[in-house]
Amino acid sequence: MHIMEGFLPAEWCVVWWLIALPFILIGTLELRAIMQKDREYLPLLGACGAFIFILSALKLPSVTGSCSHPTGTGLSILCFGPFITSVIGAIVLLFQALILAHGGLSTLGANMISMAIGGPLAGLAIYRLLKNTRVNIYLTVFLVTAAADLVTYIITSFELALAYPAQVGGVGTSFLAFFAIFAITQIPLAIVEGSILALVFKYIVQMKPEILERRGVFSREQIERALSAENAGLLGGDRS
């Protein structure tokens, strides 16, 4: 996910920056509109940013000799959508490049495409598919988060494959080689991240369900059903 400074050819750095910029511009306008409309969303925005920064800063060694990171974008994509998530992710990646030397400035566009845009869009697709169904909202959150995490590394593998196609087999072979390096660690990591965010989301549902309803994340009926199921479980545990 954090492609380091100087690793991509200049032409690909420009391409990914050009693709990322419209998302950042639209997201900035959306973020400004939300702040003018209701500043009560500020704590939730802060939580989304902190979640992305802390989780994506974790550098976990891989058995393949590479390293992997969670992405933390699931909460933001659920609460604020793809464009604001792209802005939050871009800010996080910029600070990580400047302060932690995770990624680079020239490769920031590519890193934004994978972690702040592409992965969240995959999570958004899962969310929209399941939102108006009777699927448990915590399972939905888990699947959204896991998909955003895993697709981030699929896109990173594709970016690297385009920059460095294999001599035999071209981009396809190179993509499989890069993703095989990530997958061994990233698949279980996506499952862990999805589980963590589902627990975090459960806490938000218990403490501030009205803000989720106002943002249209889930309906009042879905939230009440989840709370009722939790209460029934607690009562069942007491009786036993």
Beta strands, then each sheet from edge to edge (+ up, - down):
strand 1: 60-61
strand 2: 67-68
sheet 1: 1+ 2-
end
